[in-house]
Amino acid sequence: MCLAVPGKVIEIKDSVGIVDFNGIKREVRLDLVDVIVGDYVIVHTGFAIEKMGEKEALESLEIWKELLKFQEDY
């Protein structure tokens, strides 16, 4: 099973972007999507596979925070 967490594109050089996942920054291939700095993406195996709207991404990140908090409390 794969779980996708949105990340924000903070830098682009050629077909590689730096994506910020709540403070964790990773290099991601951008060959499959058309994005600009500031866009949110879903990443699978090192490739951005889908662009997300900011509102949708922020809502998803908030749900992730709640799930992680629940896990810590459990």
CHARMM internal coordinates of N, CA and C (Angstrom, degrees):
IC EDIT
DIST 1 N 1 CA 1.4453
DIST 1 CA 1 C 1.5277
ANGL 1 N 1 CA 1 C 108.42
DIST 1 C 2 N 1.3083
ANGL 1 CA 1 C 2 N 115.81
DIHE 1 N 1 CA 1 C 2 N 138.32
DIST 2 N 2 CA 1.4614
ANGL 1 C 2 N 2 CA 121.56
DIHE 1 CA 1 C 2 N 2 CA 178.11
DIST 2 CA 2 C 1.5213
ANGL 2 N 2 CA 2 C 109.15
DIHE 1 C 2 N 2 CA 2 C -109.88
DIST 2 C 3 N 1.3089
ANGL 2 CA 2 C 3 N 115.72
DIHE 2 N 2 CA 2 C 3 N 138.30
DIST 3 N 3 CA 1.4540
ANGL 2 C 3 N 3 CA 121.49
DIHE 2 CA 2 C 3 N 3 CA 174.91
DIST 3 CA 3 C 1.5145
ANGL 3 N 3 CA 3 C 107.54
DIHE 2 C 3 N 3 CA 3 C -117.90
DIST 3 C 4 N 1.3088
ANGL 3 CA 3 C 4 N 116.14
DIHE 3 N 3 CA 3 C 4 N 132.10
DIST 4 N 4 CA 1.4591
ANGL 3 C 4 N 4 CA 120.00
DIHE 3 CA 3 C 4 N 4 CA -175.69
DIST 4 CA 4 C 1.5242
ANGL 4 N 4 CA 4 C 110.27
DIHE 3 C 4 N 4 CA 4 C -109.70
DIST 4 C 5 N 1.3122
ANGL 4 CA 4 C 5 N 114.92
DIHE 4 N 4 CA 4 C 5 N 129.72
DIST 5 N 5 CA 1.4564
ANGL 4 C 5 N 5 CA 122.12
DIHE 4 CA 4 C 5 N 5 CA 176.22
DIST 5 CA 5 C 1.5213
ANGL 5 N 5 CA 5 C 106.91
DIHE 4 C 5 N 5 CA 5 C -115.25
DIST 5 C 6 N 1.3269
ANGL 5 CA 5 C 6 N 117.59
DIHE 5 N 5 CA 5 C 6 N 128.99
DIST 6 N 6 CA 1.4648
ANGL 5 C 6 N 6 CA 118.39
DIHE 5 CA 5 C 6 N 6 CA 178.96
DIST 6 CA 6 C 1.5313
ANGL 6 N 6 CA 6 C 111.64
DIHE 5 C 6 N 6 CA 6 C -68.33
DIST 6 C 7 N 1.3123
ANGL 6 CA 6 C 7 N 114.97
DIHE 6 N 6 CA 6 C 7 N 147.80
DIST 7 N 7 CA 1.4555
ANGL 6 C 7 N 7 CA 121.30
DIHE 6 CA 6 C 7 N 7 CA 174.98
DIST 7 CA 7 C 1.5175
ANGL 7 N 7 CA 7 C 109.14
DIHE 6 C 7 N 7 CA 7 C -132.82
DIST 7 C 8 N 1.3299
ANGL 7 CA 7 C 8 N 116.15
DIHE 7 N 7 CA 7 C 8 N 155.55
DIST 8 N 8 CA 1.4650
ANGL 7 C 8 N 8 CA 121.50
DIHE 7 CA 7 C 8 N 8 CA -178.25
DIST 8 CA 8 C 1.5208
ANGL 8 N 8 CA 8 C 109.93
DIHE 7 C 8 N 8 CA 8 C -101.45
DIST 8 C 9 N 1.3224
ANGL 8 CA 8 C 9 N 115.55
DIHE 8 N 8 CA 8 C 9 N 128.89
DIST 9 N 9 CA 1.4659
ANGL 8 C 9 N 9 CA 121.60
DIHE 8 CA 8 C 9 N 9 CA 177.70
DIST 9 CA 9 C 1.5227
ANGL 9 N 9 CA 9 C 107.66
DIHE 8 C 9 N 9 CA 9 C -72.32
DIST 9 C 10 N 1.3432
ANGL 9 CA 9 C 10 N 116.04
DIHE 9 N 9 CA 9 C 10 N 120.43
DIST 10 N 10 CA 1.4665
ANGL 9 C 10 N 10 CA 119.08
DIHE 9 CA 9 C 10 N 10 CA -178.30
DIST 10 CA 10 C 1.5248
ANGL 10 N 10 CA 10 C 113.10
DIHE 9 C 10 N 10 CA 10 C -112.79
DIST 10 C 11 N 1.3281
ANGL 10 CA 10 C 11 N 116.01
DIHE 10 N 10 CA 10 C 11 N -11.63
DIST 11 N 11 CA 1.4696
ANGL 10 C 11 N 11 CA 120.10
DIHE 10 CA 10 C 11 N 11 CA 179.38
DIST 11 CA 11 C 1.5266
ANGL 11 N 11 CA 11 C 108.31
DIHE 10 C 11 N 11 CA 11 C -158.67
DIST 11 C 12 N 1.3233
ANGL 11 CA 11 C 12 N 116.47
DIHE 11 N 11 CA 11 C 12 N 144.88
DIST 12 N 12 CA 1.4657
ANGL 11 C 12 N 12 CA 121.49
DIHE 11 CA 11 C 12 N 12 CA 176.76
DIST 12 CA 12 C 1.5121
ANGL 12 N 12 CA 12 C 108.73
DIHE 11 C 12 N 12 CA 12 C -134.88
DIST 12 C 13 N 1.3430
ANGL 12 CA 12 C 13 N 115.00
DIHE 12 N 12 CA 12 C 13 N 132.28
DIST 13 N 13 CA 1.4576
ANGL 12 C 13 N 13 CA 121.21
DIHE 12 CA 12 C 13 N 13 CA 173.82
DIST 13 CA 13 C 1.5175
ANGL 13 N 13 CA 13 C 106.68
DIHE 12 C 13 N 13 CA 13 C -140.07
DIST 13 C 14 N 1.3280
ANGL 13 CA 13 C 14 N 115.26
DIHE 13 N 13 CA 13 C 14 N 114.06
DIST 14 N 14 CA 1.4660
ANGL 13 C 14 N 14 CA 121.92
DIHE 13 CA 13 C 14 N 14 CA -174.62
DIST 14 CA 14 C 1.5265
ANGL 14 N 14 CA 14 C 108.78
DIHE 13 C 14 N 14 CA 14 C 58.88
DIST 14 C 15 N 1.3068
ANGL 14 CA 14 C 15 N 118.85
DIHE 14 N 14 CA 14 C 15 N -123.65
DIST 15 N 15 CA 1.4685
ANGL 14 C 15 N 15 CA 122.04
DIHE 14 CA 14 C 15 N 15 CA -179.09
DIST 15 CA 15 C 1.5228
ANGL 15 N 15 CA 15 C 112.30
DIHE 14 C 15 N 15 CA 15 C -103.40
DIST 15 C 16 N 1.3254
ANGL 15 CA 15 C 16 N 116.64
DIHE 15 N 15 CA 15 C 16 N 18.31
DIST 16 N 16 CA 1.4590
ANGL 15 C 16 N 16 CA 121.07
DIHE 15 CA 15 C 16 N 16 CA 179.62
DIST 16 CA 16 C 1.5169
ANGL 16 N 16 CA 16 C 108.67
DIHE 15 C 16 N 16 CA 16 C -119.55
DIST 16 C 17 N 1.3203
ANGL 16 CA 16 C 17 N 115.07
DIHE 16 N 16 CA 16 C 17 N 134.55
DIST 17 N 17 CA 1.4532
ANGL 16 C 17 N 17 CA 119.47
DIHE 16 CA 16 C 17 N 17 CA 177.27
DIST 17 CA 17 C 1.5113
ANGL 17 N 17 CA 17 C 110.26
DIHE 16 C 17 N 17 CA 17 C -120.27
DIST 17 C 18 N 1.3114
ANGL 17 CA 17 C 18 N 115.45
DIHE 17 N 17 CA 17 C 18 N 158.19
DIST 18 N 18 CA 1.4543
ANGL 17 C 18 N 18 CA 121.39
DIHE 17 CA 17 C 18 N 18 CA 169.16
DIST 18 CA 18 C 1.5245
ANGL 18 N 18 CA 18 C 105.15
DIHE 17 C 18 N 18 CA 18 C -101.13
DIST 18 C 19 N 1.3268
ANGL 18 CA 18 C 19 N 114.74
DIHE 18 N 18 CA 18 C 19 N 123.20
DIST 19 N 19 CA 1.4608
ANGL 18 C 19 N 19 CA 120.71
DIHE 18 CA 18 C 19 N 19 CA -177.29
DIST 19 CA 19 C 1.5242
ANGL 19 N 19 CA 19 C 108.40
DIHE 18 C 19 N 19 CA 19 C -115.98
DIST 19 C 20 N 1.3306
ANGL 19 CA 19 C 20 N 115.42
DIHE 19 N 19 CA 19 C 20 N 132.97
DIST 20 N 20 CA 1.4612
ANGL 19 C 20 N 20 CA 122.66
DIHE 19 CA 19 C 20 N 20 CA -178.64
DIST 20 CA 20 C 1.5252
ANGL 20 N 20 CA 20 C 108.87
DIHE 19 C 20 N 20 CA 20 C -99.22
DIST 20 C 21 N 1.3274
ANGL 20 CA 20 C 21 N 115.10
DIHE 20 N 20 CA 20 C 21 N 118.10
DIST 21 N 21 CA 1.4608
ANGL 20 C 21 N 21 CA 122.55
DIHE 20 CA 20 C 21 N 21 CA 176.06
DIST 21 CA 21 C 1.5230
ANGL 21 N 21 CA 21 C 107.72
DIHE 20 C 21 N 21 CA 21 C -108.04
DIST 21 C 22 N 1.3267
ANGL 21 CA 21 C 22 N 116.74
DIHE 21 N 21 CA 21 C 22 N 83.91
DIST 22 N 22 CA 1.4707
ANGL 21 C 22 N 22 CA 121.81
DIHE 21 CA 21 C 22 N 22 CA -179.10
DIST 22 CA 22 C 1.5189
ANGL 22 N 22 CA 22 C 112.37
DIHE 21 C 22 N 22 CA 22 C 51.77
DIST 22 C 23 N 1.3101
ANGL 22 CA 22 C 23 N 117.47
DIHE 22 N 22 CA 22 C 23 N 48.04
DIST 23 N 23 CA 1.4520
ANGL 22 C 23 N 23 CA 122.24
DIHE 22 CA 22 C 23 N 23 CA 176.68
DIST 23 CA 23 C 1.5165
ANGL 23 N 23 CA 23 C 115.13
DIHE 22 C 23 N 23 CA 23 C 96.86
DIST 23 C 24 N 1.3139
ANGL 23 CA 23 C 24 N 116.87
DIHE 23 N 23 CA 23 C 24 N -14.04
DIST 24 N 24 CA 1.4680
ANGL 23 C 24 N 24 CA 121.25
DIHE 23 CA 23 C 24 N 24 CA 176.01
DIST 24 CA 24 C 1.5219
ANGL 24 N 24 CA 24 C 106.91
DIHE 23 C 24 N 24 CA 24 C -96.96
DIST 24 C 25 N 1.3208
ANGL 24 CA 24 C 25 N 116.19
DIHE 24 N 24 CA 24 C 25 N 119.39
DIST 25 N 25 CA 1.4682
ANGL 24 C 25 N 25 CA 120.46
DIHE 24 CA 24 C 25 N 25 CA -176.03
DIST 25 CA 25 C 1.5201
ANGL 25 N 25 CA 25 C 109.91
DIHE 24 C 25 N 25 CA 25 C -105.16
DIST 25 C 26 N 1.3307
ANGL 25 CA 25 C 26 N 115.46
DIHE 25 N 25 CA 25 C 26 N 133.04
DIST 26 N 26 CA 1.4588
ANGL 25 C 26 N 26 CA 121.83
DIHE 25 CA 25 C 26 N 26 CA -178.70
DIST 26 CA 26 C 1.5247
ANGL 26 N 26 CA 26 C 110.55
DIHE 25 C 26 N 26 CA 26 C -135.02
DIST 26 C 27 N 1.3421
ANGL 26 CA 26 C 27 N 115.39
DIHE 26 N 26 CA 26 C 27 N 147.90
DIST 27 N 27 CA 1.4580
ANGL 26 C 27 N 27 CA 120.21
DIHE 26 CA 26 C 27 N 27 CA 171.21
DIST 27 CA 27 C 1.5194
ANGL 27 N 27 CA 27 C 108.29
DIHE 26 C 27 N 27 CA 27 C -76.79
DIST 27 C 28 N 1.3157
ANGL 27 CA 27 C 28 N 115.51
DIHE 27 N 27 CA 27 C 28 N 136.80
DIST 28 N 28 CA 1.4587
ANGL 27 C 28 N 28 CA 122.28
DIHE 27 CA 27 C 28 N 28 CA -176.66
DIST 28 CA 28 C 1.5203
ANGL 28 N 28 CA 28 C 108.94
DIHE 27 C 28 N 28 CA 28 C -137.62
DIST 28 C 29 N 1.3010
ANGL 28 CA 28 C 29 N 117.02
DIHE 28 N 28 CA 28 C 29 N 136.10
DIST 29 N 29 CA 1.4700
ANGL 28 C 29 N 29 CA 121.22
DIHE 28 CA 28 C 29 N 29 CA 174.65
DIST 29 CA 29 C 1.5205
ANGL 29 N 29 CA 29 C 108.61
DIHE 28 C 29 N 29 CA 29 C -74.21
DIST 29 C 30 N 1.3371
ANGL 29 CA 29 C 30 N 116.17
DIHE 29 N 29 CA 29 C 30 N 137.40
DIST 30 N 30 CA 1.4640
ANGL 29 C 30 N 30 CA 122.12
DIHE 29 CA 29 C 30 N 30 CA -177.69
DIST 30 CA 30 C 1.5235
ANGL 30 N 30 CA 30 C 112.55
DIHE 29 C 30 N 30 CA 30 C -113.87
DIST 30 C 31 N 1.3238
ANGL 30 CA 30 C 31 N 117.18
DIHE 30 N 30 CA 30 C 31 N 18.47
DIST 31 N 31 CA 1.4639
ANGL 30 C 31 N 31 CA 121.27
DIHE 30 CA 30 C 31 N 31 CA -175.67
DIST 31 CA 31 C 1.5323
ANGL 31 N 31 CA 31 C 113.90
DIHE 30 C 31 N 31 CA 31 C -62.11
DIST 31 C 32 N 1.3233
ANGL 31 CA 31 C 32 N 117.82
DIHE 31 N 31 CA 31 C 32 N -27.08
DIST 32 N 32 CA 1.4628
ANGL 31 C 32 N 32 CA 121.25
DIHE 31 CA 31 C 32 N 32 CA -171.19
DIST 32 CA 32 C 1.5259
ANGL 32 N 32 CA 32 C 114.07
DIHE 31 C 32 N 32 CA 32 C -95.81
DIST 32 C 33 N 1.3249
ANGL 32 CA 32 C 33 N 117.62
DIHE 32 N 32 CA 32 C 33 N -7.57
DIST 33 N 33 CA 1.4649
ANGL 32 C 33 N 33 CA 120.65
DIHE 32 CA 32 C 33 N 33 CA -177.35
DIST 33 CA 33 C 1.5268
ANGL 33 N 33 CA 33 C 110.23
DIHE 32 C 33 N 33 CA 33 C -134.68
DIST 33 C 34 N 1.3174
ANGL 33 CA 33 C 34 N 115.33
DIHE 33 N 33 CA 33 C 34 N 156.06
DIST 34 N 34 CA 1.4560
ANGL 33 C 34 N 34 CA 121.70
DIHE 33 CA 33 C 34 N 34 CA 177.27
DIST 34 CA 34 C 1.5216
ANGL 34 N 34 CA 34 C 107.08
DIHE 33 C 34 N 34 CA 34 C -105.25
DIST 34 C 35 N 1.3225
ANGL 34 CA 34 C 35 N 117.24
DIHE 34 N 34 CA 34 C 35 N 102.92
DIST 35 N 35 CA 1.4576
ANGL 34 C 35 N 35 CA 121.15
DIHE 34 CA 34 C 35 N 35 CA -175.53
DIST 35 CA 35 C 1.5257
ANGL 35 N 35 CA 35 C 110.78
DIHE 34 C 35 N 35 CA 35 C -132.03
DIST 35 C 36 N 1.3163
ANGL 35 CA 35 C 36 N 114.60
DIHE 35 N 35 CA 35 C 36 N 163.09
DIST 36 N 36 CA 1.4578
ANGL 35 C 36 N 36 CA 122.60
DIHE 35 CA 35 C 36 N 36 CA 173.68
DIST 36 CA 36 C 1.5245
ANGL 36 N 36 CA 36 C 107.76
DIHE 35 C 36 N 36 CA 36 C -126.76
DIST 36 C 37 N 1.3251
ANGL 36 CA 36 C 37 N 116.31
DIHE 36 N 36 CA 36 C 37 N 165.63
DIST 37 N 37 CA 1.4611
ANGL 36 C 37 N 37 CA 121.02
DIHE 36 CA 36 C 37 N 37 CA 176.39
DIST 37 CA 37 C 1.5275
ANGL 37 N 37 CA 37 C 108.48
DIHE 36 C 37 N 37 CA 37 C -56.11
DIST 37 C 38 N 1.3231
ANGL 37 CA 37 C 38 N 115.78
DIHE 37 N 37 CA 37 C 38 N 132.63
DIST 38 N 38 CA 1.4643
ANGL 37 C 38 N 38 CA 121.41
DIHE 37 CA 37 C 38 N 38 CA -179.15
DIST 38 CA 38 C 1.5126
ANGL 38 N 38 CA 38 C 113.25
DIHE 37 C 38 N 38 CA 38 C 104.02
DIST 38 C 39 N 1.3385
ANGL 38 CA 38 C 39 N 117.47
DIHE 38 N 38 CA 38 C 39 N -17.75
DIST 39 N 39 CA 1.4638
ANGL 38 C 39 N 39 CA 120.99
DIHE 38 CA 38 C 39 N 39 CA 177.68
DIST 39 CA 39 C 1.5239
ANGL 39 N 39 CA 39 C 110.39
DIHE 38 C 39 N 39 CA 39 C -74.15
DIST 39 C 40 N 1.3143
ANGL 39 CA 39 C 40 N 116.01
DIHE 39 N 39 CA 39 C 40 N 155.52
DIST 40 N 40 CA 1.4565
ANGL 39 C 40 N 40 CA 122.69
DIHE 39 CA 39 C 40 N 40 CA 173.86
DIST 40 CA 40 C 1.5191
ANGL 40 N 40 CA 40 C 109.03
DIHE 39 C 40 N 40 CA 40 C -103.47
DIST 40 C 41 N 1.3279
ANGL 40 CA 40 C 41 N 115.75
DIHE 40 N 40 CA 40 C 41 N 142.58
DIST 41 N 41 CA 1.4618
ANGL 40 C 41 N 41 CA 121.11
DIHE 40 CA 40 C 41 N 41 CA -178.92
DIST 41 CA 41 C 1.5261
ANGL 41 N 41 CA 41 C 110.58
DIHE 40 C 41 N 41 CA 41 C -135.68
DIST 41 C 42 N 1.3237
ANGL 41 CA 41 C 42 N 114.22
DIHE 41 N 41 CA 41 C 42 N 158.27
DIST 42 N 42 CA 1.4541
ANGL 41 C 42 N 42 CA 122.87
DIHE 41 CA 41 C 42 N 42 CA 169.57
DIST 42 CA 42 C 1.5230
ANGL 42 N 42 CA 42 C 105.96
DIHE 41 C 42 N 42 CA 42 C -102.43
DIST 42 C 43 N 1.3308
ANGL 42 CA 42 C 43 N 117.07
DIHE 42 N 42 CA 42 C 43 N 134.10
DIST 43 N 43 CA 1.4643
ANGL 42 C 43 N 43 CA 122.19
DIHE 42 CA 42 C 43 N 43 CA -174.74
DIST 43 CA 43 C 1.5176
ANGL 43 N 43 CA 43 C 109.72
DIHE 42 C 43 N 43 CA 43 C -119.02
DIST 43 C 44 N 1.3301
ANGL 43 CA 43 C 44 N 115.58
DIHE 43 N 43 CA 43 C 44 N 137.29
DIST 44 N 44 CA 1.4663
ANGL 43 C 44 N 44 CA 122.01
DIHE 43 CA 43 C 44 N 44 CA 174.69
DIST 44 CA 44 C 1.5168
ANGL 44 N 44 CA 44 C 108.20
DIHE 43 C 44 N 44 CA 44 C -135.56
DIST 44 C 45 N 1.3002
ANGL 44 CA 44 C 45 N 116.64
DIHE 44 N 44 CA 44 C 45 N 126.61
DIST 45 N 45 CA 1.4712
ANGL 44 C 45 N 45 CA 124.57
DIHE 44 CA 44 C 45 N 45 CA 179.34
DIST 45 CA 45 C 1.5317
ANGL 45 N 45 CA 45 C 112.90
DIHE 44 C 45 N 45 CA 45 C 48.98
DIST 45 C 46 N 1.3198
ANGL 45 CA 45 C 46 N 115.39
DIHE 45 N 45 CA 45 C 46 N 40.13
DIST 46 N 46 CA 1.4610
ANGL 45 C 46 N 46 CA 119.85
DIHE 45 CA 45 C 46 N 46 CA 175.03
DIST 46 CA 46 C 1.5141
ANGL 46 N 46 CA 46 C 115.62
DIHE 45 C 46 N 46 CA 46 C 87.01
DIST 46 C 47 N 1.3416
ANGL 46 CA 46 C 47 N 117.41
DIHE 46 N 46 CA 46 C 47 N 1.02
DIST 47 N 47 CA 1.4585
ANGL 46 C 47 N 47 CA 121.86
DIHE 46 CA 46 C 47 N 47 CA 178.97
DIST 47 CA 47 C 1.5235
ANGL 47 N 47 CA 47 C 109.98
DIHE 46 C 47 N 47 CA 47 C -117.10
DIST 47 C 48 N 1.3301
ANGL 47 CA 47 C 48 N 116.89
DIHE 47 N 47 CA 47 C 48 N 132.69
DIST 48 N 48 CA 1.4569
ANGL 47 C 48 N 48 CA 120.44
DIHE 47 CA 47 C 48 N 48 CA 170.35
DIST 48 CA 48 C 1.5276
ANGL 48 N 48 CA 48 C 106.20
DIHE 47 C 48 N 48 CA 48 C -70.09
DIST 48 C 49 N 1.3241
ANGL 48 CA 48 C 49 N 116.43
DIHE 48 N 48 CA 48 C 49 N 122.39
DIST 49 N 49 CA 1.4715
ANGL 48 C 49 N 49 CA 119.51
DIHE 48 CA 48 C 49 N 49 CA -175.79
DIST 49 CA 49 C 1.5201
ANGL 49 N 49 CA 49 C 112.87
DIHE 48 C 49 N 49 CA 49 C -109.72
DIST 49 C 50 N 1.3286
ANGL 49 CA 49 C 50 N 116.33
DIHE 49 N 49 CA 49 C 50 N -14.19
DIST 50 N 50 CA 1.4611
ANGL 49 C 50 N 50 CA 118.49
DIHE 49 CA 49 C 50 N 50 CA -179.62
DIST 50 CA 50 C 1.5198
ANGL 50 N 50 CA 50 C 109.72
DIHE 49 C 50 N 50 CA 50 C -157.49
DIST 50 C 51 N 1.3165
ANGL 50 CA 50 C 51 N 115.28
DIHE 50 N 50 CA 50 C 51 N 141.75
DIST 51 N 51 CA 1.4560
ANGL 50 C 51 N 51 CA 121.80
DIHE 50 CA 50 C 51 N 51 CA 174.99
DIST 51 CA 51 C 1.5297
ANGL 51 N 51 CA 51 C 107.77
DIHE 50 C 51 N 51 CA 51 C -92.10
DIST 51 C 52 N 1.3386
ANGL 51 CA 51 C 52 N 116.80
DIHE 51 N 51 CA 51 C 52 N 139.80
DIST 52 N 52 CA 1.4646
ANGL 51 C 52 N 52 CA 121.87
DIHE 51 CA 51 C 52 N 52 CA 178.49
DIST 52 CA 52 C 1.5202
ANGL 52 N 52 CA 52 C 109.54
DIHE 51 C 52 N 52 CA 52 C -118.44
DIST 52 C 53 N 1.3037
ANGL 52 CA 52 C 53 N 115.32
DIHE 52 N 52 CA 52 C 53 N 149.05
DIST 53 N 53 CA 1.4513
ANGL 52 C 53 N 53 CA 119.73
DIHE 52 CA 52 C 53 N 53 CA 172.42
DIST 53 CA 53 C 1.5214
ANGL 53 N 53 CA 53 C 109.76
DIHE 52 C 53 N 53 CA 53 C -70.76
DIST 53 C 54 N 1.3263
ANGL 53 CA 53 C 54 N 116.64
DIHE 53 N 53 CA 53 C 54 N 152.56
DIST 54 N 54 CA 1.4662
ANGL 53 C 54 N 54 CA 120.42
DIHE 53 CA 53 C 54 N 54 CA -176.70
DIST 54 CA 54 C 1.5268
ANGL 54 N 54 CA 54 C 111.64
DIHE 53 C 54 N 54 CA 54 C -60.54
DIST 54 C 55 N 1.3245
ANGL 54 CA 54 C 55 N 117.72
DIHE 54 N 54 CA 54 C 55 N -44.19
DIST 55 N 55 CA 1.4683
ANGL 54 C 55 N 55 CA 120.56
DIHE 54 CA 54 C 55 N 55 CA -178.45
DIST 55 CA 55 C 1.5299
ANGL 55 N 55 CA 55 C 110.45
DIHE 54 C 55 N 55 CA 55 C -60.26
DIST 55 C 56 N 1.3142
ANGL 55 CA 55 C 56 N 116.37
DIHE 55 N 55 CA 55 C 56 N -48.22
DIST 56 N 56 CA 1.4631
ANGL 55 C 56 N 56 CA 121.64
DIHE 55 CA 55 C 56 N 56 CA 179.47
DIST 56 CA 56 C 1.5336
ANGL 56 N 56 CA 56 C 110.98
DIHE 55 C 56 N 56 CA 56 C -61.63
DIST 56 C 57 N 1.3187
ANGL 56 CA 56 C 57 N 117.00
DIHE 56 N 56 CA 56 C 57 N -42.47
DIST 57 N 57 CA 1.4663
ANGL 56 C 57 N 57 CA 121.12
DIHE 56 CA 56 C 57 N 57 CA -179.56
DIST 57 CA 57 C 1.5248
ANGL 57 N 57 CA 57 C 110.96
DIHE 56 C 57 N 57 CA 57 C -64.17
DIST 57 C 58 N 1.3270
ANGL 57 CA 57 C 58 N 117.13
DIHE 57 N 57 CA 57 C 58 N -44.97
DIST 58 N 58 CA 1.4636
ANGL 57 C 58 N 58 CA 120.45
DIHE 57 CA 57 C 58 N 58 CA -179.17
DIST 58 CA 58 C 1.5286
ANGL 58 N 58 CA 58 C 111.27
DIHE 57 C 58 N 58 CA 58 C -65.83
DIST 58 C 59 N 1.3281
ANGL 58 CA 58 C 59 N 117.59
DIHE 58 N 58 CA 58 C 59 N -37.40
DIST 59 N 59 CA 1.4669
ANGL 58 C 59 N 59 CA 120.82
DIHE 58 CA 58 C 59 N 59 CA 175.66
DIST 59 CA 59 C 1.5227
ANGL 59 N 59 CA 59 C 110.41
DIHE 58 C 59 N 59 CA 59 C -63.54
DIST 59 C 60 N 1.3106
ANGL 59 CA 59 C 60 N 116.95
DIHE 59 N 59 CA 59 C 60 N -43.33
DIST 60 N 60 CA 1.4654
ANGL 59 C 60 N 60 CA 121.84
DIHE 59 CA 59 C 60 N 60 CA 178.88
DIST 60 CA 60 C 1.5299
ANGL 60 N 60 CA 60 C 110.61
DIHE 59 C 60 N 60 CA 60 C -62.68
DIST 60 C 61 N 1.3320
ANGL 60 CA 60 C 61 N 117.37
DIHE 60 N 60 CA 60 C 61 N -43.58
DIST 61 N 61 CA 1.4614
ANGL 60 C 61 N 61 CA 121.09
DIHE 60 CA 60 C 61 N 61 CA 179.27
DIST 61 CA 61 C 1.5258
ANGL 61 N 61 CA 61 C 111.25
DIHE 60 C 61 N 61 CA 61 C -63.12
DIST 61 C 62 N 1.3233
ANGL 61 CA 61 C 62 N 116.91
DIHE 61 N 61 CA 61 C 62 N -36.49
DIST 62 N 62 CA 1.4712
ANGL 61 C 62 N 62 CA 120.52
DIHE 61 CA 61 C 62 N 62 CA 178.15
DIST 62 CA 62 C 1.5303
ANGL 62 N 62 CA 62 C 110.50
DIHE 61 C 62 N 62 CA 62 C -65.40
DIST 62 C 63 N 1.3124
ANGL 62 CA 62 C 63 N 117.09
DIHE 62 N 62 CA 62 C 63 N -39.99
DIST 63 N 63 CA 1.4700
ANGL 62 C 63 N 63 CA 121.01
DIHE 62 CA 62 C 63 N 63 CA 176.87
DIST 63 CA 63 C 1.5210
ANGL 63 N 63 CA 63 C 110.17
DIHE 62 C 63 N 63 CA 63 C -63.64
DIST 63 C 64 N 1.3414
ANGL 63 CA 63 C 64 N 117.30
DIHE 63 N 63 CA 63 C 64 N -42.38
DIST 64 N 64 CA 1.4678
ANGL 63 C 64 N 64 CA 121.09
DIHE 63 CA 63 C 64 N 64 CA 176.93
DIST 64 CA 64 C 1.5152
ANGL 64 N 64 CA 64 C 111.06
DIHE 63 C 64 N 64 CA 64 C -58.75
DIST 64 C 65 N 1.3460
ANGL 64 CA 64 C 65 N 117.09
DIHE 64 N 64 CA 64 C 65 N -42.92
DIST 65 N 65 CA 1.4586
ANGL 64 C 65 N 65 CA 120.64
DIHE 64 CA 64 C 65 N 65 CA 179.02
DIST 65 CA 65 C 1.5259
ANGL 65 N 65 CA 65 C 111.14
DIHE 64 C 65 N 65 CA 65 C -60.50
DIST 65 C 66 N 1.3442
ANGL 65 CA 65 C 66 N 116.28
DIHE 65 N 65 CA 65 C 66 N -42.63
DIST 66 N 66 CA 1.4607
ANGL 65 C 66 N 66 CA 120.57
DIHE 65 CA 65 C 66 N 66 CA 178.94
DIST 66 CA 66 C 1.5267
ANGL 66 N 66 CA 66 C 110.77
DIHE 65 C 66 N 66 CA 66 C -63.87
DIST 66 C 67 N 1.3448
ANGL 66 CA 66 C 67 N 117.26
DIHE 66 N 66 CA 66 C 67 N -42.90
DIST 67 N 67 CA 1.4579
ANGL 66 C 67 N 67 CA 120.51
DIHE 66 CA 66 C 67 N 67 CA 178.85
DIST 67 CA 67 C 1.5282
ANGL 67 N 67 CA 67 C 111.81
DIHE 66 C 67 N 67 CA 67 C -62.50
DIST 67 C 68 N 1.3174
ANGL 67 CA 67 C 68 N 117.33
DIHE 67 N 67 CA 67 C 68 N -42.61
DIST 68 N 68 CA 1.4692
ANGL 67 C 68 N 68 CA 120.95
DIHE 67 CA 67 C 68 N 68 CA 179.21
DIST 68 CA 68 C 1.5195
ANGL 68 N 68 CA 68 C 111.39
DIHE 67 C 68 N 68 CA 68 C -66.32
DIST 68 C 69 N 1.3276
ANGL 68 CA 68 C 69 N 116.62
DIHE 68 N 68 CA 68 C 69 N -38.33
DIST 69 N 69 CA 1.4630
ANGL 68 C 69 N 69 CA 120.03
DIHE 68 CA 68 C 69 N 69 CA 177.54
DIST 69 CA 69 C 1.5198
ANGL 69 N 69 CA 69 C 109.69
DIHE 68 C 69 N 69 CA 69 C -64.89
DIST 69 C 70 N 1.3160
ANGL 69 CA 69 C 70 N 117.36
DIHE 69 N 69 CA 69 C 70 N -43.01
DIST 70 N 70 CA 1.4681
ANGL 69 C 70 N 70 CA 121.44
DIHE 69 CA 69 C 70 N 70 CA 178.26
DIST 70 CA 70 C 1.5227
ANGL 70 N 70 CA 70 C 110.31
DIHE 69 C 70 N 70 CA 70 C -60.05
DIST 70 C 71 N 1.3156
ANGL 70 CA 70 C 71 N 117.16
DIHE 70 N 70 CA 70 C 71 N -42.41
DIST 71 N 71 CA 1.4633
ANGL 70 C 71 N 71 CA 121.16
DIHE 70 CA 70 C 71 N 71 CA 179.60
DIST 71 CA 71 C 1.5253
ANGL 71 N 71 CA 71 C 110.79
DIHE 70 C 71 N 71 CA 71 C -63.31
DIST 71 C 72 N 1.3353
ANGL 71 CA 71 C 72 N 116.95
DIHE 71 N 71 CA 71 C 72 N -40.90
DIST 72 N 72 CA 1.4683
ANGL 71 C 72 N 72 CA 120.67
DIHE 71 CA 71 C 72 N 72 CA 178.75
DIST 72 CA 72 C 1.5236
ANGL 72 N 72 CA 72 C 111.61
DIHE 71 C 72 N 72 CA 72 C -64.64
DIST 72 C 73 N 1.3385
ANGL 72 CA 72 C 73 N 116.43
DIHE 72 N 72 CA 72 C 73 N -37.68
DIST 73 N 73 CA 1.4651
ANGL 72 C 73 N 73 CA 121.67
DIHE 72 CA 72 C 73 N 73 CA -178.24
DIST 73 CA 73 C 1.5313
ANGL 73 N 73 CA 73 C 111.93
DIHE 72 C 73 N 73 CA 73 C -76.61
DIST 73 C 74 N 1.3117
ANGL 73 CA 73 C 74 N 117.08
DIHE 73 N 73 CA 73 C 74 N -21.62
DIST 74 N 74 CA 1.4607
ANGL 73 C 74 N 74 CA 121.50
DIHE 73 CA 73 C 74 N 74 CA -175.41
DIST 74 CA 74 C 1.4546
ANGL 74 N 74 CA 74 C 111.45
DIHE 73 C 74 N 74 CA 74 C -79.22
END
COOR INIT
IC SEED 1 N 1 CA 1 C
IC BUILD
